[in-house]
Amino acid sequence: MTDPPFADVVETLKQLRLPAFIEALEHLYEEDPERAVTIAAELGKMAEHELARRTATSIERRIKGAQFVRMQTVDAFDFSYSPSTRKIRNRYLQMIHADHVTQDVGAIFVGNSGLGKTHLARALGYAACQRQHRVLFLPCSTLLNRLITAEATKDLGREIKKLESPSLLIIDEVAYMTMSHDEANLFYQVVSRRHDNCRPTVATTNAPFSEWNQVFHGDASAHAIIDRLTERAEIFYLEGKSYRETHRRGIEKPADSDAR
């Protein structure tokens, strides 16, 4: 049978995984084309509504599961506040508007505290949730605590698998504190497993790569981690005055405060 005039409805039903509906509609079309077209028009409206509802529910679940703590989107970021953010703007927006997760492209944000690194990382995660990817946001300290606890309870393999599972893992404040040899090894295992399985990782750090050997207990560990984090990643360098200081707001004075 050639494609019926309601092929778009059939496609929506496929997305909803309703093969019996498709079979019934196509069978009706063979027996009574006019009636099938009429029914398909109404069914299409209901199917689109159901698909939109499912998509919204899925996105909401992805955002909740990501554990962002604080919601930050690209629309709320002021790229004009410093030369460095103006410089990265186009490249960052190109990345956030593309499906970088499917392309296995991560990101590293390097710069001092208060420059918006975490905001930009969370915004990438939020955009990935909108595309219905599984995302997990974790401070590096939380990541290490989970790994150390899992190792102590003989559950390390399962924990690493959990951290490998999300389509996008965002690790905040990498290299903020010096790690022990065991901690650096645990961190490497997560990064390596995700790299080998083509699952992108986003990281923020206030330490330049040249200082990572002091954080990850030696040149060999630092090089191995940097190599895997940056091989398929965009690197964004931020510098200048603190973004938070620039956008700090105090309590607004009442209109008649000057008269008192």
C-alpha positions, 0 to 999 in steps of 0.5 A: 500500500502506498503511503496514506494521506495521514502519514504524519499521524502514523509517524506520531503514533510510531513515536508513541509506540502504538503499533496497534493503532497504526495497523487498525488505521491502515486496515480501515484505509483499505476498506473505507479511505474517506472514513479513515482520513476523517478518523485520522484527523481527530486521532492526530490531534489527540496523538500530538497532545499526548506526545507533547505531554510525554515530552514535557514529563520526560524533560521535567524528570530529566531536570529533577534527576540532574540534581542541578541544585540551582537552575541556571540557563543561558538566557540569564547569562550576560556575555557582555560583562567581560572581554573573555565572555564576549570572546567565547560567546559565539563558540559557546552558543554554537555548542549549546544550540547543537546536540553536543551530547549526541556528538560526544563533545564535552566542555571544560571551563577554566577560570578564577572563582566568580566568573560564571563557569558553573552557570555556563556548565549548568546551562549546557546541562539544562539544554541537554535535558531539553533534548531528553538526555540524562544529565547528572551534576555533581560537585567534585567533592561529592563525586569523590565522597561517593567513590570513596564510600563505594570503595569502602563498602565493596560497591565501587564497580556499581558506583562507577557504572552509575557515574558512567550511565548519564549521557552527560556528567557535569563535575563542578570545581575540579582541581579545587582541592589536592587529591590523595593518590587513591582519590586521583585514581578513583577520579581517573576511573570515572573519566576513563570509563566515560571517555571509552564509552563515548559519554561526554563530560563537562567540568569547571576548574579554577586551576590551569592545566599546568597546575593539575599535577599538583592536584592529581598526585603527579604528572602521569595522573594529571596528564591521563585525566587531562588527555581524556577530558579534553580530547573531545571537548571545547575549552573555555577560558574565563578571566577578569572581574568576578561576574557575581561582583559585577551583578551583585544587588543589595536591598533596594531602599524604600522610595521615601528613605531619603526623606527620613 
